[in-house]
Amino acid sequence: MPRKALIDGRSDPKRGRTQNNDVWLVYIIRCSDESLYTGITTNIKRRYHEHFRGTGARYFRGREPEEVVYLETGHSRSSAAKREYELKAMTRTRKDQLIASARDTMEQDNKVSGVTSGGPGPLQARPRARERT
């Protein structure tokens, strides 16, 4: 027997599913072995802690997450999955350039806005890259 959909468009909250209008994030985590892990989520703090506790991706069973080094916001589930695929296909050199560019952009934004906190923290978000037409 199929499950009934809830009237407000959400899935069963007991099963931990998200609402259709949630904003998805694409992230890169630097790991204890200096490798980079790319994923998507609607809640970066929750997902980071899942990886840290070993209840997230199997990738973290042999290593620990160190910090979120790259974060894009403003995605739908579909666009986040596509962007994740693009990032995973990049070479390590290209990913390092992307991470450095994001940090440089945040440092410039901090200088313009007068923030002198010493640079971006590991959980600061970068807006989603515009799609090419």
C-alpha positions in Angstrom: 0.0 0.0 0.0 1.5 3.4 -1.0 2.1 6.0 1.7 -0.1 9.1 1.5 1.7 12.4 0.8 1.2 15.1 3.4 -1.0 18.0 2.4 1.7 20.7 2.9 4.1 19.0 0.4 6.5 17.7 2.9 7.6 14.1 3.3 7.2 12.2 6.5 9.2 14.2 9.1 9.8 11.0 11.1 11.8 9.7 8.2 14.1 12.8 8.1 13.2 13.9 4.6 13.4 17.5 3.6 10.9 19.9 2.3 10.7 20.5 -1.4 11.7 24.2 -1.0 14.8 23.6 1.1 18.0 25.4 0.1 20.8 22.9 -0.7 24.5 23.5 -0.1 27.5 22.0 -1.9 30.6 21.6 0.3 34.2 20.5 0.3 35.7 19.2 3.5 39.5 18.8 4.0 40.3 15.6 5.8 42.9 14.5 8.2 44.9 12.8 5.4 44.7 16.1 3.4 42.2 14.6 0.9 39.1 16.5 -0.1 35.6 15.2 0.2 32.7 16.8 -1.8 29.1 16.5 -0.8 25.6 18.1 -0.6 23.3 18.9 2.3 20.6 21.2 3.6 22.4 21.6 6.9 26.2 21.8 6.9 26.7 21.8 10.7 24.6 18.6 11.0 26.3 16.9 8.1 29.8 17.8 9.3 29.0 16.3 12.7 27.6 13.2 11.1 30.9 12.8 9.2 32.9 13.5 12.4 30.9 10.9 14.3 31.3 8.3 11.6 27.5 8.2 10.8 27.9 10.1 7.5 29.7 8.9 4.4 31.8 5.7 4.5 34.7 7.8 3.2 35.2 9.1 6.7 35.7 5.7 8.3 39.4 5.8 7.7 40.0 9.5 8.1 38.5 12.4 10.0 37.0 15.7 8.7 39.2 18.7 9.5 37.3 21.6 8.2 34.8 22.8 5.6 37.0 24.6 3.1 34.4 25.5 0.4 30.7 26.1 0.6 28.2 27.1 -2.1 24.6 28.1 -1.2 21.4 28.7 -3.1 21.0 25.4 -4.9 17.9 23.2 -5.5 18.4 19.5 -4.9 18.9 19.0 -8.6 21.4 21.8 -9.1 23.4 20.8 -6.0 23.7 17.2 -7.3 24.9 18.5 -10.7 27.4 20.9 -9.1 28.7 18.1 -6.8 29.3 16.0 -9.9 31.2 18.9 -11.5 33.4 19.4 -8.5 34.1 15.7 -8.1 35.2 15.6 -11.7 37.8 18.4 -11.1 41.4 17.6 -10.6 43.0 18.3 -7.2 44.8 21.3 -8.6 41.6 22.8 -9.9 39.8 22.2 -6.6 42.7 23.9 -4.7 42.4 26.9 -7.0 38.6 27.0 -6.4 39.2 26.9 -2.6 41.9 29.6 -2.8 39.7 31.8 -4.9 36.8 31.5 -2.5 39.0 32.4 0.4 40.5 35.4 -1.5 37.0 36.6 -2.4 35.9 36.4 1.2 39.0 38.2 2.4 38.3 41.0 -0.1 34.7 41.2 1.0 35.9 41.4 4.6 38.3 44.3 3.8 35.6 46.2 1.9 33.0 45.8 4.7 35.6 46.6 7.4 35.6 43.1 9.0 39.0 42.4 10.5 38.5 39.0 11.9 41.6 37.6 10.1 39.9 35.9 7.1 37.0 33.5 6.5 36.1 30.8 8.9 35.5 27.2 7.8 31.7 27.4 7.6 31.3 30.7 5.7 29.3 30.3 2.5 30.1 31.2 -1.0 27.2 32.1 -3.3 26.4 29.6 -6.0 28.3 30.1 -9.3 26.1 31.3 -12.0 25.2 28.8 -14.7 26.7 29.3 -18.1 24.3 29.7 -21.0 
